[in-house]
């Protein structure tokens, strides 16, 4: 029985080693490099972050088995090693999440910086230049919000026209939204603007008589956010995703959406002013 258990433990170690080897190879092959080769420090960091969480469960089992086979100080040392191996995985996972959030934060800041630069060019721009600049701003903003919402999310911005209708300005993703909505949907969107509240649609098949909307292809989750410049309504931002519950409020938070819609509304209002001038 004992030898069978030890044999199973060794098998676990082999499996963990194979997995670690695959990840290490991918990390070294496709990881960032400098002057054609990764630095020793970078290789060590990648090993710690990506390989150790994979092999640590196998190490824990293995050290525990060795401790059971040993006695005296060796037994104690193997038990300590098992505890350390068990702690490594959650600790490195926590660090990995922090690293991911930091990288995403840097990407978001870079995107926002480019958008702010474009917004600055609207001031004093000639009317003929405004559509191109405004289109770049719209496109960047709805791309950022879709990528931050869900991997398969799509987004679109509809501007509010003088006739009270919504006109499609820009769309991101493989979406086929209508150029204009039917009157019933437009009334519901006007209500969203008047209330000034972001609407989360968990399941388009079951809205209890409330707003039902997507950007084509019967996507089941959606968000509708009012776009304003100060207190002046400019339109609506619509985000959708394929599955039920893909866009929960806990994941796509209101403060994040308010930053995007605030910039979208301000840029759109600046563009209108530039055209009128």
Secondary structure, DSSP 8 states (H G I E B T S, - for coil): -HHHHHHHHHHHHHHHHHHHHHHHHHHHHHS--BTTB--HHHHHHHIIIIIHHHHHHHHHHHHHHHHHH--HHHHHHHHHHHHHHHHHHHHHHHHHHHHHHHHHHHHHHHHHHHHHHHHHHHTT--HHHHHHHHHHHHHHHHHHHHHHH-TT-EEEEEEE-TTS-EEEEEEESS----SS--HHHHHHHHHHHHHT--EEES-TT--TTS----SSTT-SEEEEEEEEETTEEEEEEEEEESSTTTT-TTTS-HHHHHHHHHHHHHHHHHHHHHHH-
